[in-house]
Amino acid sequence: MNKNDMRSIPETVWDAFGQFRDKPAFTCMGKTLTYREMQEYSEQFASFLQHHTSLQPGDRVAVQLPNLLQYPVVMFGILRAGMILVNTNPLYTERELEHQLNDAGAKALVVFANLANTAANVIHKTSVETVVVTDIADLHGFPKRPLINGVVRYLKRMVPAYHFPSQITMRRALALGRQQAATAAEVQPEDVAVLQYTGGTTGVAKGAMLTHANIVANMHQTQERIGELNGVGVETYAAPLPLYHIYAFTIHCMMLVNTGNHSILIPNPRDLASLVSAIKPFRLTGFVGLNTLFNGLCHNNGFQALDFSKLKITASGGMALTADVAKLWEKVTGCKVTEGYGMTETSPVISANFPSNIHPGTVGPAVRDTEVRVLDEAGTVLPVGQVGELEVKGPQVMKGYWQRPDETAQVMDAEGWLKTGDMAVLDEEGYIRIVDRKKDMIIVSGFNVYPNEVEDEITQHPGVLEAAVIGVPSDKTGEAVKLFVVRRDPSLTIEDVIGFCRERMTAYKVPHLIEFRDELPKSNVGKVLRRELKDQEMRRRGK
C-alpha cells in the first residue's frame, strides 16, 4: 500500500482545499462553492459540532440529504471533528430510518427540511440528541436564498410540517461555528470514517465500517485506473447519483476533490428535464451513472441535443451495463462507457476497465493492490474460465460490520478475504466478468440461468425499453424463468419476445412466463429491484 493511502480523509481533503482554493468544487441549482468556501463552511460545521453540542470524537452523525451543496459541507465537517458519518437515504421509511439510527447509535442528525417529517415521527425512539435542519437553498446568497426557500416552502408546499424536541437550522449552526475555530481532531487511518448501510450478502441492513484508510486507498486506486483522463483542476463531472451512496461519494467527494475538479450536483436525477437543464451550461468531461440512467437520458430529446465534444469518460457501476445501452450511449455522446465493479463493503471499487482498453462485457481487472479469486461451493480456487463466487482482498475492504461480528465472520475470513456473493469468471488477462448475484441465480432442470445474461439479450430487442428476470417455482423444472418487460413499442407481444429469445438462447434460458409492466421497481440509485419483483410474485402465488 502506498504511504499516501495511509492518511485520514481530513488530512487528504484539507491539502486539496489549500491547493485549489479558487477553483470551483461543487455546483448545485446555479450556485457554485469554491474549494476555499468549502473549507470555510466545513470548518464552521466542525466547530459547531465540537463547541455547541455534547458530541465527542467517535460519535455517529447521520446525514439525510440529497445532492445539495450542504452534503459535502457537513460531511467534511463531521470527519474534521473526528466523528463518524452515517450516510442515510433521504427516501427511507420511518421503520428503515428508526432501525438505522438505533443500529448506528447516532447522536445527531442532519436532515433536509422537505423530508424531515419522517425523522420527526421516530426521533423520540432513538438516541439522537441534536437535529440540524436545512432548507434547499441555505448555501445560496441573498436574494436567491430566501426566494428559493420561500417558494419551495410556501408556494409549492414541498415542506411538510415537522417538529423535533431539539433542533437548529443549518444557517444558525454555521453562524455559531464561526465564533471560534474548529480543532483538527486526531484521526488515525485505521479509525472508522463512515458507516455505510447495506443489505450486504446476508440479512438485515447493517453498517459496513469503512475506515479513513479504506476510502483514501480506494480514492487513489480509482484515480490511478482512470489515469491521465482525470486531469488536475480541469475536469467537470455530472453527479446525478446520490453522494450518500459510496460509489458517488468516493468519486465526487474524494477522487475529484483530491484532484481539484468540479462536480455538478443533481438533487433529483429522476427528473430528467432538470438534470439536462443543470448540466447544459457546462462542457462535461466526465459523467458517473448507471445503466437505467444512461438508458433514460439517451431517449431524452434535450439530452440528445447537448454538446458532448469534451466528454472523455463515462463511468458505470452499481448494476450490470447492458450491451445495447453501452452502444446507445456511445452513439448519442460519442463516449464509450467504462464499466467497473464494486461493493459497499469495498469502499467501493474492486475493478474497472482501463478507459483506453475497454473489454465490453467485463468489469475490467482488479485495481491496484487488490487480489481476486473465484471459488466453487467447496471453497476450492477455480482456474481461469470457470464460474464461481468471487472473493476479494485489498486495502479498500471494510473493517467489518458495525457491532455484528457473527455477520462479519460469514463474509470475511481471518486472512481478510471478502466473499462478494457474486458469481464471476476470470480470463487470462485478469479481466472479470460478473455473471450474476449468487442468490439471484435460477436453476432450471439443474442448469444455471443468470438473470443478467437473459436481460442483456432481451434488451437488444428494439421494442424493449427495460427488462428484469427472476426465478419462480415450477413443478416441472424446479424453477422457471419469468421475464418482466417495459415496452418501447406498444405493439410488442409475448410471442414476439419468445421468438426473439429462442433465436438467441438455449431452450432452458428462454423465459417461461412474460409479464408486461409500465415500469419496474427501482432503488434510490435507479437499480432494478429483482427482490421486490420476486416478493410480489410470491404474494401473488400465496407463498
C-alpha positions in Angstrom: 0.0 0.0 0.0 1.3 3.4 -0.9 2.1 5.7 2.1 -0.3 8.3 0.7 -3.1 5.8 1.2 -2.3 5.7 5.0 -3.8 9.2 5.7 -7.1 10.3 7.1 -9.8 11.9 4.9 -9.4 15.3 6.5 -5.6 15.3 6.0 -6.1 14.4 2.4 -9.0 16.8 1.7 -7.6 19.8 3.6 -4.5 19.6 1.4 -6.8 19.8 -1.7 -8.7 22.8 -0.2 -5.4 24.7 0.2 -4.1 23.7 -3.2 -7.2 24.6 -5.2 -8.6 27.4 -3.2 -10.2 29.5 -6.0 -11.3 26.6 -8.3 -14.9 25.5 -8.4 -15.6 22.5 -6.2 -19.4 21.8 -6.3 -22.3 23.5 -8.2 -25.9 22.9 -7.4 -29.0 24.8 -8.7 -26.8 27.5 -10.2 -24.7 28.2 -7.1 -21.0 27.3 -7.0 -18.8 26.8 -4.0 -15.1 27.2 -4.4 -12.6 25.0 -2.5 -11.9 27.9 -0.2 -15.6 28.3 0.6 -16.0 24.5 1.1 -13.2 24.6 3.6 -14.7 27.6 5.4 -18.1 26.1 5.7 -16.8 22.7 6.7 -14.6 24.3 9.4 -17.7 26.1 10.7 -19.7 23.0 10.9 -16.9 21.1 12.6 -16.7 23.9 15.1 -20.4 23.8 15.8 -20.3 20.1 16.5 -17.3 20.5 18.8 -18.3 23.6 20.7 -22.1 23.7 20.6 -23.2 20.1 21.1 -22.3 17.3 23.5 -20.8 15.2 20.7 -17.3 13.7 21.1 -14.8 12.2 18.6 -16.1 8.8 17.6 -19.8 9.7 17.9 -22.0 8.9 15.0 -23.7 11.7 13.0 -26.4 10.7 10.5 -26.8 12.8 7.3 -30.0 12.5 5.4 -29.6 14.8 2.4 -30.0 14.6 -1.3 -27.3 16.0 -3.6 -27.2 19.6 -2.3 -24.2 21.8 -1.5 -24.9 21.1 2.1 -23.9 17.4 1.8 -20.1 17.8 1.3 -20.0 20.7 3.7 -21.5 18.7 6.6 -19.8 15.5 5.6 -16.3 17.0 5.7 -17.2 18.9 8.9 -18.2 15.7 10.6 -14.9 14.0 9.7 -12.9 17.1 10.6 -14.4 16.9 14.1 -13.3 13.3 14.4 -16.8 11.9 14.3 -18.3 9.1 12.2 -20.5 9.8 9.2 -23.6 7.7 8.9 -24.9 8.0 5.3 -28.7 7.9 5.4 -31.0 7.5 2.4 -33.4 10.5 2.3 -36.2 8.3 1.0 -36.2 5.9 3.9 -39.5 4.9 5.5 -40.0 5.5 9.2 -39.2 1.9 10.0 -36.0 1.9 8.0 -34.8 5.2 9.4 -35.5 4.2 13.0 -33.6 0.9 12.5 -30.5 2.7 11.1 -30.4 5.5 13.7 -30.7 3.0 16.5 -28.3 0.4 15.0 -25.6 3.1 14.5 -26.3 4.8 17.9 -26.5 8.1 16.1 -26.4 11.1 18.5 -27.0 13.7 15.8 -28.9 14.0 12.5 -28.6 16.5 9.7 -31.8 16.4 7.7 -33.4 18.0 4.6 -36.5 20.1 5.6 -38.6 18.7 2.7 -38.2 15.2 4.3 -37.9 16.0 7.9 -41.4 14.9 8.9 -40.4 11.2 8.6 -37.5 11.6 11.0 -39.7 13.8 13.3 -42.1 10.9 13.7 -39.4 8.5 15.0 -36.8 10.6 16.6 -38.1 10.0 20.1 -37.4 6.3 19.7 -33.7 6.9 19.0 -30.6 8.2 20.8 -30.4 11.3 18.6 -30.0 14.4 20.7 -29.2 17.1 18.1 -31.1 17.7 14.9 -29.8 20.2 12.2 -32.5 21.0 9.6 -31.5 22.6 6.3 -33.7 24.2 3.6 -32.9 23.6 0.0 -31.1 26.9 -0.8 -29.4 27.5 2.6 -26.0 28.0 1.0 -27.2 30.3 -1.8 -26.6 34.0 -1.4 -29.1 36.8 -1.0 -31.7 37.3 -2.5 -31.8 33.9 -4.1 -31.7 32.0 -0.8 -34.9 33.4 0.8 -36.6 33.5 -2.6 -36.0 29.8 -3.4 -36.6 28.6 0.1 -39.8 30.7 0.3 -41.2 29.3 -3.0 -40.4 25.7 -2.0 -41.9 26.0 1.5 -44.9 28.3 1.0 -45.8 28.4 -2.7 -45.1 24.8 -3.7 -45.8 23.5 -0.2 -43.0 20.9 -0.5 -42.0 21.1 3.2 -44.5 19.1 5.4 -44.9 20.1 9.0 -42.3 18.7 11.4 -41.1 19.2 15.0 -38.1 18.0 16.9 -37.5 18.4 20.6 -34.1 19.8 19.9 -33.5 21.3 16.5 -31.3 24.0 15.0 -31.2 25.4 11.5 -28.2 24.8 9.3 -27.6 28.5 8.9 -27.7 29.0 12.7 -25.3 26.1 13.2 -22.8 27.7 10.7 -23.1 31.1 12.4 -22.3 29.5 15.8 -19.4 27.7 14.3 -17.9 31.0 13.0 -17.5 32.2 16.6 -14.4 30.0 17.2 -12.0 27.9 15.1 -12.5 24.2 14.8 -9.9 21.9 16.4 -8.5 19.3 13.9 -9.3 16.0 15.6 -6.6 13.4 16.0 -7.8 10.8 13.5 -5.9 7.6 12.7 -6.1 6.0 9.2 -7.5 2.8 10.8 -10.3 4.7 12.5 -13.8 4.3 11.1 -14.8 7.2 8.9 -18.2 6.1 7.5 -20.9 3.7 8.4 -22.3 2.8 5.1 -25.5 0.7 5.4 -26.2 -2.2 3.1 -28.2 -5.4 2.8 -24.8 -6.9 2.0 -24.7 -10.6 1.1 -26.9 -11.6 4.1 -29.9 -10.4 6.1 -31.0 -7.1 7.5 -29.4 -3.7 6.7 -26.1 -3.3 8.5 -23.3 -0.8 8.7 -20.2 -1.5 6.8 -17.3 0.1 8.8 -15.2 1.9 6.2 -12.1 3.4 7.6 -10.2 6.5 6.6 -7.5 4.3 5.1 -10.1 2.2 3.2 -11.6 5.2 1.5 -8.4 7.1 0.8 -6.8 3.9 -0.6 -9.8 3.4 -2.9 -9.7 7.0 -4.0 -6.1 6.5 -5.2 -6.9 3.2 -6.7 -9.8 4.7 -8.7 -7.7 7.8 -9.7 -4.9 5.6 -11.0 -7.2 3.4 -13.0 -8.7 6.4 -14.8 -5.2 7.7 -15.3 -4.5 10.8 -17.4 -8.2 11.2 -18.3 -8.6 12.7 -14.8 -6.5 15.8 -15.1 -5.8 18.2 -12.2 -8.2 21.2 -11.9 -9.6 20.9 -15.4 -12.5 18.3 -15.2 -16.2 18.9 -14.9 -18.3 15.9 -13.9 -22.0 15.4 -13.7 -23.0 14.0 -10.3 -26.6 12.6 -10.7 -26.0 9.6 -8.3 -26.6 10.3 -4.6 -23.5 11.2 -2.7 -24.8 9.2 0.3 -24.1 6.1 -1.9 -20.5 5.1 -1.6 -19.9 4.9 -5.4 -20.7 8.6 -5.9 -19.1 9.5 -2.6 -15.7 8.1 -3.5 -15.7 9.6 -7.0 -17.1 13.1 -6.3 -16.2 13.8 -2.7 -12.8 12.1 -2.7 -11.2 11.5 -6.1 -12.4 14.7 -7.8 -11.8 16.8 -4.7 -8.3 15.4 -4.4 -7.5 16.5 -7.9 -9.2 19.9 -7.7 -12.0 19.1 -10.1 -15.6 20.2 -10.3 -18.9 18.3 -9.7 -22.3 19.4 -10.8 -24.7 18.1 -8.2 -28.2 16.8 -9.3 -30.7 16.7 -6.4 -33.3 14.7 -8.2 -31.9 12.5 -11.1 -35.3 11.1 -11.8 -36.4 14.4 -13.1 -34.5 14.2 -16.4 -35.6 17.6 -17.6 -34.0 19.3 -14.5 -30.9 17.1 -14.9 -30.4 18.2 -18.5 -31.0 21.8 -17.5 -28.4 21.6 -14.8 -25.6 20.2 -17.0 -26.5 22.2 -20.1 -24.3 25.3 -19.2 -21.2 23.1 -18.8 -19.0 21.2 -21.3 -18.8 18.0 -19.3 -15.6 16.0 -19.3 -16.9 13.2 -17.1 -20.2 11.5 -16.3 -20.8 9.0 -13.5 -24.0 6.9 -13.8 -25.6 3.5 -14.2 -27.4 1.5 -16.8 -31.0 2.7 -16.2 -30.0 6.4 -16.1 -28.0 6.1 -19.3 -30.9 4.4 -21.0 -33.4 7.1 -19.8 -31.1 10.0 -20.9 -30.4 8.6 -24.3 -34.1 8.6 -25.0 -34.5 12.3 -23.8 -34.6 14.9 -26.6 -33.0 17.6 -24.5 -30.1 15.3 -23.6 -29.5 14.3 -27.2 -29.1 18.0 -28.1 -26.3 18.7 -25.6 -22.7 19.4 -26.6 -20.6 16.3 -25.7 -17.5 17.4 -27.5 -15.4 17.5 -24.3 -16.8 14.3 -22.7 -14.0 11.8 -22.4 -15.0 9.4 -19.7 -18.3 7.8 -18.7 -18.1 5.6 -15.6 -20.7 2.9 -15.0 -21.3 0.9 -11.8 -23.9 -0.1 -9.3 -25.6 -2.6 -11.7 -24.8 -4.5 -14.8 -24.3 -2.4 -18.0 -26.3 -4.0 -20.9 -24.7 -4.1 -24.3 -27.5 -2.2 -26.0 -27.3 0.7 -23.6 -23.5 0.9 -23.9 -23.8 1.2 -27.7 -26.6 3.7 -27.4 -24.7 5.9 -25.0 -21.7 5.9 -27.3 -23.9 6.7 -30.3 -25.5 9.7 -28.5 -22.5 11.1 -26.7 -19.5 9.8 -28.7 -18.0 8.5 -25.5 -17.5 4.8 -24.6 -18.7 3.6 -21.2 -16.0 2.4 -18.8 -17.6 -0.2 -16.6 -16.4 -1.1 -13.2 -17.5 -3.2 -10.2 -17.6 -2.8 -6.5 -19.4 -3.2 -3.3 -20.4 -1.1 -0.3 -18.0 -3.3 1.7 -15.1 -2.4 -0.5 -15.3 1.5 -0.5 -16.5 0.5 -3.3 -14.2 -0.1 -6.3 -12.8 -3.6 -6.8 -12.2 -3.5 -10.5 -12.6 -1.3 -13.5 -11.8 -1.3 -17.2 -8.9 0.9 -18.4 -10.6 3.7 -20.4 -8.0 3.1 -23.1 -8.6 -0.7 -23.1 -12.2 -1.5 -22.5 -13.2 -5.2 -22.8 -17.0 -5.0 -23.3 -19.0 -7.4 -21.1 -16.3 -7.2 -18.4 -15.8 -5.0 -15.3 -12.1 -4.9 -16.0 -9.2 -6.2 -13.9 -8.8 -5.6 -10.2 -7.4 -2.2 -9.2 -4.0 -1.7 -7.6 -3.1 -3.7 -4.5 -6.2 -5.8 -4.9 -6.3 -9.6 -5.2 -9.3 -11.5 -6.6 -10.1 -15.2 -6.8 -13.0 -17.4 -7.9 -14.1 -20.3 -5.6 -16.5 -23.3 -6.0 -19.1 -24.3 -3.4 -16.4 -26.4 -1.6 -14.1 -23.5 -1.3 -11.6 -24.6 -3.9 -10.0 -21.9 -6.0 -11.0 -22.4 -9.6 -8.9 -21.9 -12.7 -9.3 -19.2 -15.4 -12.5 -19.6 -17.4 -14.6 -21.3 -14.7 -17.6 -19.7 -12.9 -17.6 -19.5 -9.1 -18.1 -17.0 -6.3 -15.8 -14.0 -6.5 -13.7 -13.2 -3.4 -11.6 -10.0 -2.9 -8.7 -8.9 -0.7 -7.2 -5.4 -0.6 -6.8 -2.1 1.4 -10.3 -1.0 0.5 -12.0 -3.9 2.2 -14.1 -2.8 5.2 -13.1 -3.4 8.8 -16.3 -5.4 9.3 -20.0 -4.8 10.0 -20.8 -2.4 12.8 -21.4 -4.4 16.1 -22.1 -7.6 14.1 -19.1 -9.9 14.5 -21.1 -13.0 13.5 -22.3 -11.4 10.3 -18.7 -10.2 9.6 -17.4 -13.8 10.1 -19.9 -15.1 7.5 -18.3 -12.9 4.7 -14.7 -12.4 5.8 -12.0 -14.9 6.8 -9.0 -14.4 9.1 -6.8 -13.5 6.1 -9.0 -10.7 5.0 -10.7 -12.3 2.0 -14.3 -11.0 1.5 -17.0 -13.1 -0.2 -18.8 -10.8 -2.7 -21.8 -13.0 -3.2 -21.4 -12.5 -6.9 -20.7 -15.3 -9.5 -17.9 -14.4 -11.8 -15.3 -15.7 -14.2 -11.7 -14.5 -14.8 -10.0 -14.5 -18.2 -6.3 -15.0 -19.0 -5.6 -11.2 -18.7 -7.3 -10.9 -15.3 -10.4 -9.2 -16.6 -13.5 -10.1 -14.6 -16.9 -10.9 -16.0 -19.7 -10.8 -13.4 -22.2 -13.4 -14.2 -24.8 -12.6 -11.6 -25.6 -12.4 -7.9 -25.2 -15.8 -6.3 -28.7 -15.5 -4.7 -30.3 -14.4 -8.0 -29.1 -17.4 -10.0 -32.0 -19.5 -11.3 -31.7 -23.3 -11.6 -33.8 -24.8 -14.4 -33.7 -28.6 -14.5 -30.3 -28.5 -13.0 -29.0 -25.8 -15.4 -27.8 -22.4 -14.1 -29.5 -19.4 -15.6 -28.1 -16.0 -14.8 -30.7 -13.1 -15.0 -28.1 -10.6 -16.2 -27.4 -12.7 -19.2 -31.1 -13.0 -20.2 -31.8 -9.3 -19.5 -28.8 -8.3 -21.7 -30.1 -10.3 -24.6 -33.8 -9.2 -24.4 -33.0 -5.5 -24.1 -31.4 -5.7 -27.5 -34.8 -6.1 -29.0 -35.8 -2.7 -30.5 -39.3 -3.0 -28.9 -38.0 -3.4 -25.4 -37.1 -0.4 -23.1 -36.3 -2.3 -19.9 -36.3 -5.9 -18.6 -35.9 -7.8 -15.4 -35.7 -11.6 -14.8 -36.5 -13.6 -11.7 -36.9 -17.3 -10.9 -40.3 -18.7 -10.0 -41.2 -22.2 -8.6 -42.0 -24.8 -11.2 -43.4 -28.3 -10.7 -41.7 -29.5 -13.9 -38.2 -27.9 -13.8 -37.8 -26.8 -10.1 -37.6 -23.2 -11.1 -38.7 -21.4 -14.3 -37.6 -18.1 -15.8 -40.0 -15.2 -15.5 -39.4 -12.0 -17.6 -40.8 -8.6 -16.8 -40.8 -6.2 -19.8 -41.3 -2.4 -20.1 -42.2 -1.9 -23.8 -40.8 0.8 -26.1 -43.1 -0.4 -28.8 -46.7 -0.7 -27.5 -47.5 -3.4 -30.2 -44.8 -5.8 -28.9 -46.4 -9.2 -28.0 -45.4 -12.1 -25.8 -45.0 -14.2 -28.9 -42.5 -11.6 -30.3 -40.4 -11.7 -27.2 -40.4 -15.5 -27.0 -39.5 -15.8 -30.7 -36.6 -13.3 -30.2 -35.3 -15.2 -27.1 -35.5 -18.6 -28.9 -33.3 -17.3 -31.7 -30.6 -16.2 -29.2 -30.7 -18.5 -26.2 -30.6 -22.2 -25.4 -34.0 -23.6 -24.5 -33.7 -23.7 -20.7 -32.9 -19.9 -20.6 -35.9 -18.8 -22.6 -38.5 -17.2 -20.3 -41.4 -19.5 -19.4 -43.5 -16.6 -18.2 -43.6 -13.0 -19.5 -45.4 -10.0 -17.9 -45.5 -6.5 -19.4 -45.3 -3.6 -16.9 -45.5 0.2 -17.2 -42.4 0.5 -15.0 -40.0 -1.7 -12.9 -39.4 -1.1 -9.2 -36.1 0.6 -8.6 -33.8 1.6 -5.8 -32.9 5.2 -4.9 -30.0 4.9 -7.4 -32.1 3.5 -10.2 -31.1 -0.1 -9.7 -33.9 -2.6 -10.7 -35.1 -4.4 -7.6 -35.5 -8.0 -8.5 -36.2 -8.9 -4.9 -39.3 -6.7 -4.9 -40.5 -8.4 -8.1 -39.9 -11.8 -6.5 -41.8 -10.8 -3.3 -44.7 -9.5 -5.4 -44.7 -12.8 -7.3 -44.6 -14.9 -4.2 -47.5 -12.9 -2.6 -49.5 -13.4 -5.8 -48.9 -17.1 -5.5 -49.9 -17.1 -1.9 -46.4 -18.1 -0.7 
